[in-house]
Structures are given as structure tokens and as C-alpha cells.
Amino acid sequence: MREISEIREQLSSQDNEVLEQSLRFASARCAQEAERGKAAETRATAMLAILGILAGFIVPLVETVEAAKGDDKWFLLVLFLGSLLFLVKGLYNAVRVLGVSKIYRLEIETVFDFQPLSRPDALREEIAGLIWEYRKAIQPNTEKLFRLHRCQRSGLLAIIFFMLFGVLLLAAREEWLQLPLWAAGALAILAVLLLAFGDKLFERLGIWGSARKIAPASKPPDAKETVVS
């Protein structure tokens, strides 16, 4: 396995204590990386539940929009469509986090390769395998966090638009204010801009925990591995 061989060549120590410490360190990093992926999936599941609850209000809100008249109907329609679009975008990114992904790992039969090795060589072999698995896990987990942040942003904007919808609906019923028709157009433009450029703007400015992009590692041509979905 060429990539693991290159990693193993860098493990030059012959001291068992140093190699055992390296093994503990590599194991801890692999566990942390696995936890990072699980945390992203857990948070995405929670977001999916929240967005699902919001989706349950779609039908009664549609009836409310249809009952409105005049300019108020346009305001309500813009806010409703904006909420719906951000809701769909949030659901899409949540599903991407929870979608099937490939995880590369060493096959259990690799243990047979340890049998003729001395203790230092066996430790180096195991450490190299852990480092290889860690490198393979970074990109999928980073992608999950990247999608999770987009899901959370879209979910927040969907909630904000739903809240504006509720406030405007109450104001229209109680006749608290009269908003000009151009304000509905301004809200529509704002919604379109946020849908098209909001994520990129947040990520470029680093305002909302943008996940660092990592180039995907290529699959070693001779790797002994199992692909887990």
C-alpha cells in the first residue's frame, strides 16, 4: 500500500515507548475526527426536525395568504415564499449532511501482515494505518460541517421570514400600518440576494464558522480497504 508505506517511512523511531505514545496520539486524533463527523450528523438531525416543524405550517399559511387582499397580500406572499425557499434550502443541506458517504478503512485481514513483524515494526504499521484513515476521514467530515453551517443559516433565515410573516399578518388584521407596495419588492430582492449570495458572503467573511476546504485525497491504487457507506 503505497501511501501507507510513505507514512511508515517517516516513523523512524526504534524506541517502543515513543512508538506507543505515537500510537496513543494517533488513536486519540482518529477518535476526535470520528466524533466530529458524528456531531455534525447529530446537529443536522436536530435541524431537520426543526425545519420539519416549520414545514407543518405551510398549509395554514397558504390559506392565510389567499384570504388577504390588496397590497397586504403581496407582502404576505413575498414573506411566505421567502420562508419556503429558505426552508427548502435548509432541508437540502441537512439531507446532504446525513447522506451516504464513503469512508475508507483498512480491512481486518491487515492484522495478518503484522504476524512476521517485530514489535517496533508492528507499531509503526498500526500507526501508519491510523494516520491514513485519519487523512481519509478529514474531507468527508469537513464537507458535513460545511453543509451543516449552510443548513443552519438557511434555517435561521426561514425562521426570521416566518416571524416577519406573523408580524405583518397581525399588523394587517389590526390595521396598524399601511406599507407601500414597493416594500414587498424590496423584501423580494433581499430574499433573492440572500438565497444566491448569502452563504458565499458569510463564508468569505468568516462570520459563521465556515468549514475549511480540504482537497479530496485520491484513493491509493493498491490500498487494501473496505468502503463503508
C-alpha positions in Angstrom: 0.0 0.0 0.0 2.0 2.9 -1.4 0.5 5.8 0.7 0.8 3.9 4.0 4.3 2.9 3.0 5.3 6.5 2.6 3.8 7.3 6.1 5.6 4.3 7.6 8.9 5.5 6.3 8.6 8.7 8.4 8.1 6.7 11.6 11.8 6.3 12.2 12.0 5.7 15.9 13.1 2.3 17.3 12.0 3.2 20.8 8.9 1.2 21.8 7.8 3.9 24.3 8.0 6.6 21.6 6.0 4.4 19.2 3.4 3.5 21.8 3.0 7.2 22.6 2.6 7.9 18.9 0.0 5.2 18.7 -2.0 6.7 21.6 -1.8 10.1 20.0 -2.9 8.8 16.6 -5.7 6.8 18.1 -7.0 9.9 20.0 -6.9 12.0 16.9 -8.8 9.4 14.9 -11.4 9.3 17.7 -11.8 13.0 17.7 -12.2 13.1 13.9 -14.9 10.4 14.1 -16.6 12.4 16.8 -16.5 15.5 14.6 -18.5 13.7 11.9 -21.0 12.2 14.4 -21.5 15.7 15.9 -22.3 17.2 12.5 -24.8 14.4 11.8 -26.5 14.9 15.2 -26.9 18.6 14.7 -28.1 18.1 11.2 -30.8 15.7 12.5 -31.9 18.3 15.0 -32.1 20.9 12.3 -34.1 18.5 10.1 -36.6 18.2 13.0 -36.9 21.9 13.4 -37.3 22.5 9.7 -39.9 19.7 9.6 -41.9 21.5 12.2 -41.8 24.7 10.2 -42.9 22.8 7.1 -46.0 21.7 9.0 -47.3 25.4 9.0 -47.2 25.7 5.2 -50.8 24.7 4.5 -52.5 27.0 7.1 -50.2 29.8 5.9 -51.2 29.3 2.3 -54.8 29.7 3.4 -53.9 32.9 5.2 -52.2 34.4 2.1 -55.2 33.6 -0.1 -57.6 35.3 2.4 -55.5 38.6 2.3 -56.4 41.5 0.0 -54.7 44.4 -1.7 -51.1 45.2 -1.0 -51.1 43.2 2.2 -51.4 40.1 0.0 -48.2 40.9 -1.8 -46.3 41.4 1.4 -47.6 38.2 2.8 -46.8 36.3 -0.4 -43.2 37.6 -0.6 -42.6 36.7 3.1 -44.2 33.3 2.7 -42.2 32.4 -0.5 -39.0 33.6 1.1 -39.6 31.4 4.2 -40.5 28.5 1.9 -37.3 28.8 -0.2 -35.0 29.1 2.8 -36.8 26.1 4.3 -36.2 24.0 1.2 -32.6 25.1 1.1 -32.1 24.2 4.7 -33.7 20.8 4.2 -31.5 20.2 1.2 -28.3 20.9 3.1 -29.5 18.8 6.1 -30.0 15.8 3.8 -26.6 16.4 2.3 -25.0 16.1 5.8 -26.9 12.9 6.5 -26.5 11.4 3.0 -24.5 8.3 2.3 -20.7 8.9 2.2 -17.8 6.7 1.6 -15.3 6.0 4.4 -12.1 4.3 3.6 -10.7 2.0 6.3 -8.2 -0.9 6.4 -9.6 -4.4 6.2 -9.4 -6.5 9.3 -7.2 -9.0 7.4 -4.4 -6.4 7.6 -3.7 -8.0 11.1 -2.2 -10.9 9.3 0.5 -8.6 7.9 1.6 -7.9 11.5 2.5 -11.5 12.3 6.0 -11.7 10.9 6.9 -8.2 12.2 8.9 -7.2 15.3 7.1 -5.1 17.9 8.5 -1.7 16.7 7.6 -2.6 13.1 4.1 -3.7 14.1 3.6 -0.5 16.0 4.8 1.5 13.0 2.4 -0.4 10.8 -0.5 0.3 13.0 0.3 4.0 13.4 0.7 4.4 9.7 -2.7 2.8 9.2 -4.3 5.1 11.7 -2.8 8.2 10.1 -4.0 7.0 6.7 -7.6 6.5 8.0 -7.4 9.9 9.7 -6.5 11.6 6.4 -9.3 9.8 4.6 -11.9 11.0 7.2 -11.0 14.7 7.2 -12.5 15.7 3.8 -16.0 13.9 4.4 -16.3 15.4 7.9 -15.3 18.9 6.7 -17.9 18.6 3.9 -20.5 17.6 6.5 -19.7 20.7 8.7 -19.7 22.9 5.6 -23.2 21.7 4.7 -24.3 21.9 8.3 -23.4 25.6 8.5 -25.4 26.3 5.3 -28.3 24.4 6.8 -28.2 26.4 10.0 -28.0 29.7 8.1 -30.9 28.8 5.9 -33.0 27.6 8.9 -32.4 30.8 10.7 -33.4 32.9 7.7 -36.5 30.8 7.3 -37.5 31.4 10.9 -36.9 35.2 10.5 -39.1 35.3 7.4 -41.8 33.3 9.2 -41.6 35.8 12.1 -41.9 38.7 9.7 -44.8 37.0 8.1 -46.5 36.7 11.5 -45.9 40.3 12.5 -47.2 41.6 9.1 -50.2 39.3 9.3 -51.1 40.7 12.8 -50.5 44.3 11.6 -52.7 43.7 8.6 -55.5 42.3 10.6 -55.4 45.1 13.2 -54.8 47.8 10.6 -51.7 49.1 12.5 -49.9 50.3 9.4 -50.1 50.6 5.7 -46.9 49.6 3.8 -46.3 50.7 0.2 -46.2 48.1 -2.5 -42.6 48.8 -3.3 -41.6 47.4 0.2 -42.8 44.0 -1.0 -40.5 44.3 -4.0 -37.6 45.3 -1.7 -38.2 42.2 0.5 -38.3 40.0 -2.6 -35.0 41.4 -3.8 -33.5 40.9 -0.3 -34.7 37.3 -0.3 -33.2 36.6 -3.7 -29.9 38.1 -2.8 -29.6 36.2 0.4 -30.6 32.9 -1.4 -28.0 33.5 -4.1 -25.1 35.2 -2.3 -25.8 34.9 1.4 -23.8 31.7 2.1 -20.8 32.8 0.0 -20.7 36.2 1.8 -20.9 34.6 5.2 -18.2 32.1 4.3 -15.9 34.7 2.7 -16.1 37.0 5.7 -15.8 34.1 8.1 -18.8 35.3 10.0 -20.4 31.9 10.6 -17.9 29.2 11.3 -17.0 28.5 7.7 -15.5 25.0 7.4 -12.1 24.9 5.9 -12.0 23.3 2.5 -9.6 20.4 2.0 -8.7 18.9 -1.3 -10.1 15.3 -1.5 -7.4 12.7 -1.1 -7.1 10.3 -4.0 -7.6 6.6 -3.4 -4.3 4.7 -3.4 -4.3 2.2 -6.3 -3.1 -0.7 -4.2 -4.9 0.0 -0.9 -6.3 -2.9 1.0 -9.5 -1.3 2.3 -13.3 -1.6 2.8 -15.6 1.1 1.7 -18.3 1.8 4.3 -21.4 3.7 3.5 
